[in-house]
Structures are given as structure tokens and as C-alpha cells.
Amino acid sequence: MQNSERIIMAHGAGGAVMGTLIERFVLPYLGGFQTEVGLEALDDAAVVGEVVFKSDSHVVRPIFFPGGDIGRLAVAGTVNDLAVLGAEPVALGCGFVLEEGLDFSDFELVLESMKTSCDEAGVFVVTGDTKVVEKGALGGLVVNMSGIGKRSKALAHNLAVVRKCWRNFDARWVLDKNLRVGNKIILSGTIGDHGLAVLSAQEGLTFGSKIASDVKPLNHMIEQVLEVGGVVSMKDPTRGGLANALNEWSVKAKVGILVHEENIPIRNDVRIGCEMLGIDPLEVGNEGKIILGVEDEMTNDVLAVLKRTKEGKDAEIIGEVTDEFSLVAMKTVVGGRRILPMPVGDPVPRIC
């Protein structure tokens, strides 16, 4: 916490600062409900009975950015958080907080984008709420999206394949804590696209080409992966990026992770943009990528399926789980190793 003991922007940017906020304030008051996957697990969604549940608020600025908008972001983010646990998204609930003065034409564009994204994912918005606040309070529009999902049809097969490789495996869902030594780490595509796209819209920057957000629903791609089997953990590297997601895995599963810098796919213009701004692309948020922990025997099969999909065509094996150490490290392109720490927070504000 800062000396002022007041909320700062970093408290909502993923990473270590937000983690401290949740552990110090949120969990002591709101944790404690006994369920299979609850608040204390800090996974991407919760499991209550056989229902997977997720709620998320979206405050991206501006509300329209290259490759997407706040509506597509809200749908895709919620759908993806359900899917990475092994759930099939079923229905969404949407809350709008509108700023006085917002153009109806902009609101309609957001709704149209939400409809398109729902159609892609195969879900519907079935309930919601609308509020209006004074001009100047929001930056246009805030969207809260909740979603429920049911056990994916392919999840049972996936877990059965895992158990053939790992006889003591007893998890019923694909959770962060499931990683074990020997698992390979797959990244489904290039990183940093979303954060740099939003930053370019915020600041009017260009990096030699038009960088577009990767925001998209990934549930159909994930379903195909589960049909292959052998996936023990999945996570979307949103706020705080790849570095934050890997560190969360390491802490929850109590394992070390070694990633190989040369295998991490990054667009050249994203890399150049990050170098110009002095930020690490591994800490920049994404909205259309996932990382997967996969049993070694199934890694090539999972990778092949990912590469056949539009969403996963740039997928790569980027590392492995190890007992050599108990943190996240990266083998650099020059052959050395460095610790890849938990970021303080995402370097780009209000990206989701």
C-alpha cells in the first residue's frame, strides 16, 4: 500500500499492487464461502455446484480503439474467463453505467458490437441494468458483464487424458493450481497487441503500422483444444500481461516456470512500440490470447490443433514447468537467464 493509504491507478492494473489490495481488503471481508472454486482461489471464474460464474467491469479509455471497443471487450473478456476453467459459456448479464452526454450513435455502435461478439461466442445477454451519471464522471461508458457457464462437453475427455498421464490428478476443472513439473507452456499467439492498440488510441501514437487489438471470444478454440485433451491449466494474460499470468500460476501451483524468450511471439511493430516507450511487452495486457499448461505427451497434438484455428495460428511452445527453482525465469536470446518478476501493474492504464 502507498503511504497515503488511498486508491491509486495501479490498484486496478493487475500485478502485485492490485494483488495486495485484494488480499488485504477484499478477501477478509468477502471471502469464506465454501465452494469448489471460490473467491480465495483467485482463478478467472468461480464454480458453485456445477455452475461456473464470472463478473467483470470494463473501463477502457477510449471506448473505441483499433480492432475493438468496450462492448466487444466486455463480451469476450467474460466468455474467455469462463472458458479457461473448462466451461461452456451459456448466458450473460450486462450492466451499463452511461455518462450524461454520450451520443446515442456511439451507444448503438457498442450494442451492435456486443451483438456481433455474442453471436461469435454463441451466447445471449439475458438480464442487466442501466444507470446514468453526471457528465465528466466516466469518460463515456462503463460496462459490467457477468456470465454463467456449464461444464464443457469436452472437459471430461480432457481430464481423462490428463489422468492417463498423471494418475494422481483429481481436479474436476482446469485451474491455476493444477500445473505440475514437466508440463509444457503454450502461448496461443502474439502478445501486447491489445495494450499497444489502446495506448495508440489514448495518445495518438503510431509505431510504423496500425496495431489492432486482439480482442475476441476464444471459447470455440478452447473447446477444440479440450477435445484433444491433456490440458491441466489455462489462463488469459490480461492486465499485467504474460509476466503476471505466469507468476500467478507459479505462486498458486507452487512450481517454477522457465520460458524461452526466443519462442515468445511478438509482432515487430509491438516490439518497436514498447522499446520506444520503455515498457516491457511481457507486462502489457492481452484480450485474445491464452496460455495453456499441457501434459508433455500431448503438447504437440494441442499445438497442432491451435495452429489450425484462426485464433491460435501463431501459437508456440514457450516454456516448461520445473523444480529447478520456485519462481518464473526466462532464458534470454543470448543464452543467459533472468528472473521474470510479478509486475507492479500493467504499464498502460485503462485498457480493459
RODO-504429 format. One record per residue: x, y, z of N, C-alpha, C in turn. Coordinates in steps of 0.02 Angstrom, whole numbers, padded with zeros to 5 digits, always signed. Each point is the difference from the previous one (the first is absolute). Layout:
BEGIN
XYZXYZXYZ/...
This chain:
BEGIN
+00041-00059+00000-00041+00059+00000+00044+00063+00000/-00024+00052-00031+00035+00064+00001-00007+00033+00068/+00046+00045+00015-00001+00035+00064-00065+00039+00011/-00030+00023-00055-00060+00040+00006-00061-00042+00020/+00006-00066-00008-00055-00045+00014-00062+00018-00039/+00010+00020-00062-00056+00015-00045+00008-00042-00063/-00055-00010-00034+00001-00038-00063+00037+00040-00053/+00044-00033-00037+00034+00029-00058-00015-00043-00061/+00019+00024-00059-00016-00035-00061+00029-00071-00001/+00058-00009+00029+00032-00066+00000-00041-00053+00035/-00045+00020+00045-00041-00049+00036-00050-00035-00046/-00010+00025-00061-00044-00033-00047+00034-00025-00062/+00067-00005+00002+00038-00015-00060+00030-00070+00000/-00027-00046+00040+00030-00066+00004+00066+00004+00038/+00036-00055+00005+00066+00002+00031-00001+00001+00076/+00058+00016+00028+00010-00007+00072-00040+00050+00041/-00007+00061-00025-00037+00051+00039-00073-00019+00006/-00031-00021-00055-00070-00020+00003-00008-00063+00042/+00048-00046-00005-00003-00060+00041+00000+00015+00074/+00041+00049+00021+00002+00021+00070-00067+00029+00022/-00030+00041-00043-00066+00029+00014-00052-00054+00013/-00001-00051-00043-00049-00054+00006+00012-00040+00064/+00063-00017+00012+00016-00042+00058-00010+00037+00066/+00015+00065+00001-00004+00038+00063-00071+00022+00016/-00038+00018-00052-00066+00029+00012-00058-00044-00021/+00002-00026-00062-00059-00034-00027-00011-00068+00032/+00052-00042+00001-00009-00068+00026-00021-00003+00073/+00028+00042+00045-00022-00005+00071-00074+00015+00010/-00028+00041-00043-00071+00018+00008-00047-00044-00041/+00021-00019-00061-00046-00034-00045+00017-00073-00012/+00057-00024+00022+00018-00070-00009-00035-00044+00052/+00013-00064-00005-00025-00046+00051-00056-00046-00022/-00032+00015-00057-00054-00044-00024+00030-00066-00023/-00025-00055+00027+00028-00066-00014-00031-00028-00064/+00040-00001-00052-00021-00028-00064+00061-00029-00034/-00010-00036-00053+00054-00037-00032+00056+00047-00024/-00018+00053-00034+00048+00051-00021-00030+00067+00018/+00024+00030+00054-00030+00061+00025+00045+00060-00007/-00016+00053+00036+00036+00063-00005+00073-00007+00018/+00015-00039+00053+00069-00006+00022+00046-00031-00053/-00028-00041-00045+00041-00031-00052+00027+00051-00048/-00035+00057-00007+00021+00053-00046+00013-00026-00071/-00041-00049-00020+00002-00023-00070-00040+00049-00043/-00003-00014-00064-00034+00046-00046-00075+00000+00008/-00028-00051+00033-00071-00004+00014-00009-00045+00061/-00062-00005+00024-00016-00041+00058-00044-00058-00021/-00002-00053+00041-00043-00057-00011-00045-00008+00061/-00066+00002-00011-00049-00010+00053-00044-00058-00022/+00007-00057+00032-00034-00060-00025+00030-00019-00066/-00041-00003-00051+00024-00015-00068-00003+00063-00044/-00012+00057+00030-00005+00063-00037+00066+00038+00007/+00026+00023-00056+00060+00043+00000-00025+00072-00008/+00026+00045+00043-00026+00068+00003+00058+00050-00003/-00012+00056-00036+00051+00052-00007-00034+00068-00003/+00033+00051+00030-00023+00069-00006+00060+00044-00011/-00006+00049-00045+00056+00043-00017-00026+00068-00020/+00037+00053+00017-00017+00068-00020+00052+00026-00049/-00024+00040-00049+00044+00023-00054-00002+00075-00003/+00061+00030+00004+00006+00073+00004+00049+00026-00052/+00006-00034-00056+00051+00017-00050-00010+00072-00025/+00057+00033-00011-00001+00068-00027+00049+00004-00058/-00023+00022-00060-00069+00018-00019-00044-00062-00010/-00066+00011-00006-00044-00057-00006+00004-00033-00069/+00027+00034-00049+00014-00029-00066+00076+00004-00011/+00029-00055-00023+00072-00003-00011+00013-00046-00060/+00059+00002-00030+00013-00041-00059-00012-00074+00014/-00045-00030-00037-00013-00071+00008-00056-00018+00047/-00030+00049+00034-00053-00018+00047-00031+00060+00034/-00038-00014+00052-00034+00051+00039-00020-00030+00067/-00028+00041+00043-00016-00022+00068-00052-00056+00000/-00045+00000-00048-00051-00053-00003+00029-00068-00017/+00042-00002-00052+00032-00063-00019+00046-00024+00057/+00034+00047+00031+00044-00017+00056-00039-00033+00056/-00058+00027+00017-00040-00026+00056-00023-00071-00014/-00025-00012-00060-00024-00067-00017+00058-00050-00003/+00053+00017-00037+00056-00046-00009+00034-00014+00066/+00011+00052+00041+00035-00011+00064-00037-00047+00046/-00066+00007+00003-00040-00043+00044-00004-00071-00027/-00012-00007-00065-00002-00066-00031+00066-00037+00010/+00055+00034-00011+00065-00032+00006+00016-00022+00071/-00020+00041+00049+00012-00019+00070-00040-00061+00020/-00058-00010-00029-00039-00061+00013+00033-00060-00034/+00021+00011-00062+00024-00056-00041+00066-00029+00026/+00043+00043+00028+00065-00026+00022-00004-00046+00061/-00057-00002+00033-00010-00049+00054-00025-00066-00027/-00018-00001-00064-00029-00060-00029-00075+00003-00005/-00028+00060-00001-00072+00009-00003-00023+00021-00069/-00061-00017-00016-00033+00024-00060-00043+00060+00019/+00016+00061-00023-00039+00059+00018-00073-00008-00024/-00047+00018+00044-00071-00009-00015-00037+00066-00007/+00008+00045+00049-00039+00062-00001+00039+00055+00036/-00016+00062-00019+00033+00058+00028-00050+00048+00031/+00022+00037+00050-00038+00056+00028+00041+00063-00008/-00031+00055-00020+00037+00060-00018-00026+00061+00038/+00045+00037+00032-00018+00063+00032+00036+00058-00034/-00038+00050-00021+00028+00059-00031-00001+00058+00049/+00056+00035+00006+00001+00065+00034+00018+00051-00054/-00049+00040-00020+00008+00047-00055+00014+00070+00027/+00044+00035-00035+00014+00069+00019-00047+00047-00036/-00026+00047+00035-00043+00052-00030+00037+00033-00058/-00033+00004-00058+00031+00030-00059+00026-00051-00050/+00002-00063+00019+00022-00052-00048-00046-00001-00060/+00028+00000-00060-00040-00001-00061-00037-00067-00006/-00063+00004-00019-00038-00061-00012+00033-00042-00055/+00029+00034-00050+00032-00037-00055+00059-00042+00026/+00038+00027+00049+00056-00039+00028-00027-00058+00041/-00052+00012+00039-00029-00054+00040-00026-00056-00045/-00031+00020-00056-00026-00050-00046+00056-00041-00032/+00056+00033-00015+00057-00036-00028+00027-00051+00050/+00002+00018+00064+00022-00047+00051-00047-00059+00005/-00066+00013-00002-00049-00054+00003+00005-00046-00060/+00010+00029-00059+00008-00040-00060+00061-00045+00005/+00055+00027+00026+00060-00039+00009-00010-00057+00050/-00037+00015+00054-00016-00052+00049-00040-00056-00032/-00049+00019-00041-00041-00051-00033+00043-00044-00045/+00044+00030-00039+00044-00038-00044+00045-00047+00040/+00027+00024+00056+00044-00041+00041-00038-00057+00033/-00061+00014+00022-00042-00053+00029-00015-00054-00052/-00014+00021-00061-00012-00049-00054+00061-00043-00012/+00060+00030+00001+00061-00038-00009+00009-00052+00054/-00014+00020+00061+00010-00045+00058-00057-00049+00010/-00059+00015-00029-00058-00043+00009-00034+00010+00067/-00002+00062+00024-00032+00016+00064-00050+00056-00009/-00040+00011+00052-00050+00054-00001+00004+00040+00064/-00015+00065-00004-00009+00041+00060-00072-00009+00022/-00011-00022+00062-00067-00018+00022-00026+00044+00056/+00043+00042+00029-00022+00045+00053+00049+00057+00005/-00019+00054+00036+00046+00056+00005-00029+00059+00037/+00035+00056-00004-00020+00060+00036+00032+00060-00035/-00031+00059+00007+00027+00061-00030-00004+00057+00050/+00056+00037+00006+00003+00060+00042+00031+00056-00042/-00013+00063+00021+00030+00058-00032+00032+00043+00054/+00061+00025-00013+00034+00044+00048+00017+00066-00035/+00021+00048+00040+00011+00068-00025+00057+00002-00052/-00005+00048-00044+00051+00010-00052+00068+00011+00031/+00051-00033-00028+00068+00007+00024+00021-00051+00052/-00046-00044+00020+00015-00047+00054+00033-00065-00023/-00008-00018-00064+00020-00067-00022+00047-00002-00060/-00006+00047-00044+00033-00007-00065-00044-00035-00050/-00065+00003+00010-00047-00026-00049-00044-00056+00024/+00030-00056+00020-00040-00060+00012+00041-00051+00039/-00032-00031+00049+00029-00057+00036-00048-00059-00009/+00027-00059-00012-00041-00060-00010+00020-00052+00050/-00048-00025+00039+00011-00059+00041-00033-00059-00034/+00038-00054-00007-00026-00060-00033+00009-00060+00046/-00053-00036+00012+00003-00062+00038-00019-00057-00047/+00024-00059+00016-00016-00057-00042-00004-00064+00039/-00040-00046-00024-00003-00067+00029+00016-00051-00054/+00029-00055+00021+00017-00053-00046-00013-00068+00031/-00002-00051-00041-00008-00068+00023+00060-00041-00022/+00008-00057+00029+00057-00044-00017+00002-00013-00075/+00057+00014-00030+00008-00012-00071-00007-00074-00016/-00029-00014-00058-00008-00069-00021+00067-00035-00008/+00051+00038-00016+00066-00029-00012+00043-00004+00063/-00023+00029+00055+00041+00003+00060+00014-00070+00028/-00050-00043+00002+00009-00068+00028+00054-00037-00039/-00001+00005-00066+00051-00033-00041+00069+00029+00015/+00004+00066+00004+00064+00032+00015+00029-00025+00065/-00042-00002+00052+00025-00022+00066+00018-00074+00000/-00036-00040-00039+00017-00071-00005+00069-00010-00031/+00015+00041-00050+00067-00004-00031+00053+00021+00050/-00014+00053+00039+00048+00022+00050+00014-00057+00050/-00054-00035+00021+00009-00053+00050+00040-00059-00027/-00001-00011-00065+00042-00053-00029+00073+00018+00006/+00014+00066-00003+00069+00023+00005+00021+00011+00073/-00049+00015+00042+00013+00021+00070-00051-00035+00044/+00017-00059+00025-00049-00043+00033-00029+00030+00063/+00037+00043+00033-00024+00030+00063-00041+00064-00011/-00011+00018-00061-00037+00061-00015-00073-00009+00019/-00028+00046+00041-00069-00008+00022-00042+00063-00008/+00026+00051-00035-00038+00062-00010-00059-00012-00048/-00055+00036+00012-00059-00006-00043-00006+00058-00049/+00045+00048+00006-00001+00058-00044+00072+00017-00020/+00007+00043-00048+00066+00021-00023+00019+00062+00040/+00043-00008+00051+00013+00053+00048+00074+00020+00001/+00013+00060+00024+00069+00025+00004+00044-00047+00041/-00026-00026+00054+00041-00040+00046+00017-00069-00027/-00027-00019-00058+00010-00068-00026+00069-00012-00030/+00037+00052-00017+00065-00010-00033+00045-00046+00040/+00039-00041-00035+00049-00042+00034+00064-00002-00042/+00053-00020+00033+00066-00004-00032-00004-00046-00061/+00027+00023-00055-00001-00038-00063-00051+00026-00050/-00051+00037+00024-00048+00029-00047+00036+00050-00046/-00023+00003-00062+00024+00050-00047-00048+00060+00000/+00027+00059-00015-00039+00061-00002-00008+00021-00073/-00063+00008-00022-00015+00022-00068-00033+00069+00005/+00020+00045-00044-00032+00066-00007-00036+00000-00067/-00063+00021-00001-00041-00008-00060+00013+00051-00055/+00042+00049+00012+00015+00049-00053+00040+00058+00025/+00005+00052-00041+00043+00057+00015-00027+00040+00060/+00045+00029+00038-00019+00037+00060+00011+00075-00010/-00037+00039+00040+00008+00072+00001-00044+00038-00048/-00034-00034-00045-00040+00033-00052-00054+00046+00030/-00037-00026+00048-00056+00038+00027+00024+00063+00037/+00048-00009+00045+00024+00057+00038+00028+00055-00044/+00039-00018-00051+00028+00051-00044-00053+00032-00044/-00052-00038-00020-00054+00029-00039-00038+00052+00040/-00015-00016+00063-00035+00048+00043+00043+00061+00014/+00064-00011+00013+00045+00055+00013+00005+00047-00061/+00003-00030-00059+00003+00042-00060-00062+00043-00007/-00058-00027+00019-00061+00039-00002-00002+00054+00054/+00028-00016+00058+00001+00048+00056+00044+00060-00015/+00058-00014-00030+00051+00052-00006+00012+00022-00072/-00036-00029-00049+00011+00019-00070+00067-00021-00027/+00026-00057+00023+00065-00024-00020-00004-00047-00059/+00052-00003-00040+00006-00051-00053+00069-00031+00006/+00005-00062-00020+00062-00037+00007+00022-00030-00067/-00012+00036-00054+00020-00023-00066-00053-00041-00035/-00051-00022+00036-00056-00036-00029-00059+00005+00048/-00059-00019-00022-00058+00004+00043-00006-00064+00041/+00011+00007+00065-00006-00057+00045-00072-00006+00022/-00030-00059-00009-00070-00011+00018-00004-00046+00061/-00049+00012+00041-00012-00044+00058-00015-00071-00022/+00019-00047+00042-00014-00071-00013-00066-00023+00031/-00041+00047+00025-00059-00019+00040-00047-00044-00040/-00017-00058+00028-00046-00047-00033-00021-00054+00048/-00059-00030-00009-00019-00059+00039+00043-00060-00021/+00022-00039+00049+00044-00057-00014-00032-00067+00019/-00064+00000+00018-00029-00061+00026-00002-00057-00051/-00011+00015-00064-00002-00054-00050+00070-00030-00010/+00052+00042+00000+00068-00025-00005+00017-00044+00060/-00020+00023+00059+00014-00038+00061-00036-00067-00001/-00061-00001-00025-00037-00063-00005+00037-00050-00044/+00029+00022-00055+00038-00045-00044+00062-00027+00036/+00032+00042+00040+00058-00022+00038-00019-00053+00051/-00056+00010+00035-00022-00048+00050-00018-00067-00033/-00023+00002-00061-00016-00062-00035+00062-00042-00015/+00058+00033-00003+00063-00037-00007+00020-00030+00068/-00002+00042+00052+00013-00023+00068+00072+00012+00022/+00009-00005+00066+00066+00008+00029+00014+00069+00029/-00050+00044-00001+00009+00068+00026-00015+00001+00074/+00047+00022+00041-00011+00002+00073-00018+00070+00024/+00024+00053-00034-00013+00069+00020-00006+00044-00062/-00043+00051+00005-00006+00050-00052-00010+00068+00034/+00024+00052-00033-00007+00067+00028+00006+00051-00056/-00041+00054+00004+00010+00054-00049+00042+00055+00032/+00055+00018-00032+00047+00048+00028-00023+00072-00012/-00049+00022+00039-00029+00067-00010+00043+00052+00036/-00027+00035+00049+00039+00053+00034+00064-00029+00030/+00055+00034-00014+00065-00025+00023+00032-00048-00048/-00037-00020-00052+00028-00039-00055+00024-00069+00017/+00044-00025-00042+00027-00067+00007+00039-00008+00065/+00038+00051+00019+00040-00005+00061-00045-00009+00061/-00055+00036+00003-00045-00007+00057-00033-00069+00002/-00024-00023-00058-00034-00064-00003+00046-00058+00021/+00062+00001-00025+00047-00053+00017+00016+00001+00075/+00008+00059+00028+00015+00005+00072-00059-00024+00042/-00061+00015-00021-00058-00026+00036+00000-00075-00001/+00014-00030-00057+00005-00073-00004+00052-00027+00048/+00059+00030-00002+00056-00024+00041-00018+00001+00074/-00030+00055+00023-00017+00006+00071-00054-00049+00020/-00053-00006-00041-00056-00043+00019+00018-00074-00004/+00040-00019-00049+00017-00070-00008+00064-00019+00037/+00035+00050+00027+00062-00010+00038+00052-00037-00043/+00010+00027-00061+00048-00030-00046+00041+00056-00031/+00056-00019-00030+00040+00046-00040-00020-00005-00073/+00008+00055-00037-00016+00001-00072+00059+00032-00036/+00024-00033-00052+00053+00027-00042-00028+00012-00070/+00003+00062-00023-00022+00016-00068+00060+00020-00042/-00006-00008-00065+00054+00013-00046-00017+00061-00041/+00039+00053+00009-00014+00064-00032-00009-00006-00075/+00042-00040-00033-00001-00004-00072-00064-00033-00026/-00036-00036+00043-00061-00034-00021-00064+00041+00011/+00006+00057+00034-00060+00039+00016-00018+00043-00060/-00058-00012-00031-00018+00037-00060-00022+00072+00016/+00036+00048-00031-00016+00071+00008+00005+00033-00069/-00052+00036-00020+00003+00036-00063+00057+00051+00002/+00032+00010-00058+00056+00045-00002-00020+00071+00017/-00059+00023-00023-00020+00068+00015-00017+00009+00074/-00026-00053+00031-00013+00002+00072+00067+00004+00038/+00048-00040-00021+00065+00002+00032+00032+00069-00006/-00003+00029-00061+00029+00066-00011-00036+00052+00043/-00068-00004+00003-00038+00047+00040+00019-00004+00074/+00007-00061+00025+00019-00008+00071+00070+00027+00013/+00046-00011-00047+00068+00027+00008-00001+00076+00000/-00040+00030-00044-00005+00073-00003-00025+00029+00066/-00047-00035+00032-00033+00025+00060+00033-00025+00064/+00049-00044-00006+00035-00026+00059-00042-00046+00042/-00045-00038-00031-00041-00048+00037+00014-00071-00024/-00014-00048+00042+00013-00070-00014-00062-00032-00031/+00005-00026-00062-00059-00030-00031-00028-00060+00039/+00042-00031+00042-00023-00056+00041-00046+00023+00056/-00002+00066+00014-00043+00026+00053-00061+00036-00028/-00008+00000-00066-00056+00035-00032-00059-00048-00008/-00060+00025+00015-00060-00042-00001-00022-00023-00069/-00033-00057-00001-00026-00031-00061-00073-00018+00011/-00040-00003-00053-00070-00018+00007-00022-00053-00050/+00047-00032-00034-00018-00052-00048+00051-00056-00002/+00035-00010+00056+00050-00052+00005-00008-00039+00065/+00023-00062+00001+00002-00039+00061+00068-00035+00005/+00018-00016+00062+00056-00046+00012-00029-00065+00025/+00032-00055-00019-00024-00067+00018+00056-00039+00031/-00014-00034+00055+00045-00050+00028-00022-00068-00023/+00044-00037-00034-00020-00061-00034+00047-00057+00019/-00029-00060+00009+00042-00059+00012+00048-00010-00059/+00062-00016+00017+00053-00003-00050-00018-00044-00060/-00031-00058+00015-00016-00047-00054-00050+00028-00051/-00041+00049+00021-00053+00026-00042+00016+00069-00031/+00059+00026+00015+00016+00068-00019-00003+00011-00075/+00031-00043-00039+00001+00009-00073-00070-00006-00030/-00041-00044+00028-00069-00007-00026-00040+00063+00014/+00006+00027+00061-00036+00061+00017+00024+00057-00043/+00065+00006-00009+00027+00054-00041-00025-00004-00072/-00003-00061-00027-00023-00009-00069-00072+00023-00009/-00042-00016+00049-00070+00022-00004-00005+00076+00005/+00037+00029+00046-00001+00073+00006+00020+00033-00065/+00051-00024-00032+00025+00031-00061-00049-00006-00059/-00046-00047+00005-00051-00007-00053-00058+00048+00010/-00003+00035+00056-00054+00048+00013+00022+00070-00019/-00048+00042-00016+00015+00070-00016+00028+00036+00061/-00027-00017+00059+00021+00035+00061+00069-00023+00025/+00020-00062-00017+00062-00028+00027+00054-00014-00052/-00005+00030-00058+00046-00016-00055+00073+00018+00016/+00010+00046+00046+00069+00020+00018+00023-00031+00066/-00033-00052+00022+00016-00032+00064+00071-00029-00001/+00031+00002+00059+00068-00028+00008+00008-00031+00069/+00043-00050+00005+00021-00027+00065+00053+00048+00027/-00014+00031+00056+00046+00053+00024+00039-00020+00063/-00015-00058+00030+00037-00018+00060-00025-00064+00032/+00022-00011+00062-00018-00060+00036+00000+00014+00075/-00034-00045+00036-00002+00004+00073+00058-00041+00028/+00035+00028+00049+00061-00030+00025+00003+00000+00076/+00039-00045+00028+00014+00000+00072+00070+00026+00014/+00032+00028-00051+00068+00027+00008+00000+00062+00044/-00056+00036-00001-00009+00060+00042-00074+00008+00012/-00020+00050+00041-00070+00007+00019-00031+00066-00022/+00026+00029-00053-00026+00063-00026-00003-00003-00076/-00012+00057-00032-00002+00003-00073+00065+00030-00025/+00031-00035-00046+00063+00024-00030-00004-00005-00076/+00042+00039-00033+00000+00000-00072+00071-00012-00026/+00006-00047-00046+00064-00010-00035+00002+00051-00056/+00048+00045+00002+00002+00054-00048+00029-00022-00067/-00008+00042-00050+00023-00017-00068+00076-00007-00002/+00036+00030+00048+00073-00006+00001+00023-00059+00042/-00048-00038+00028+00018-00062+00035+00002+00004+00075/-00006+00060+00028-00001+00006+00073-00070-00010+00028/-00006+00007+00065-00065-00005+00032-00011+00062+00043/-00063+00021+00004-00018+00054+00046-00067-00015+00031/-00010+00025+00060-00065-00008+00033-00051+00043-00036/-00059-00027-00011-00056+00037-00029-00049+00014+00057/+00005+00058+00033-00038+00011+00061-00073+00017-00013/-00040-00004+00052-00069+00024-00002+00003+00076-00013/-00033+00025-00052+00002+00072-00012-00038+00038+00055/+00019+00062+00010-00037+00042+00047-00071+00009-00024/-00008+00009-00066-00065+00007-00031+00010+00009-00075/-00054-00002-00038+00005+00010-00072+00024+00071-00014/+00050+00009-00044+00026+00067-00013-00048+00045-00039/-00052-00029-00030-00049+00040-00038-00064+00006+00041/-00021+00061+00018-00060+00008+00042-00064-00010-00040/-00051-00023+00034-00068-00006-00026-00003-00034-00068/+00026-00062-00002+00000-00037-00063-00058-00050-00003/-00036-00009+00056-00053-00050-00001-00053+00018+00051/
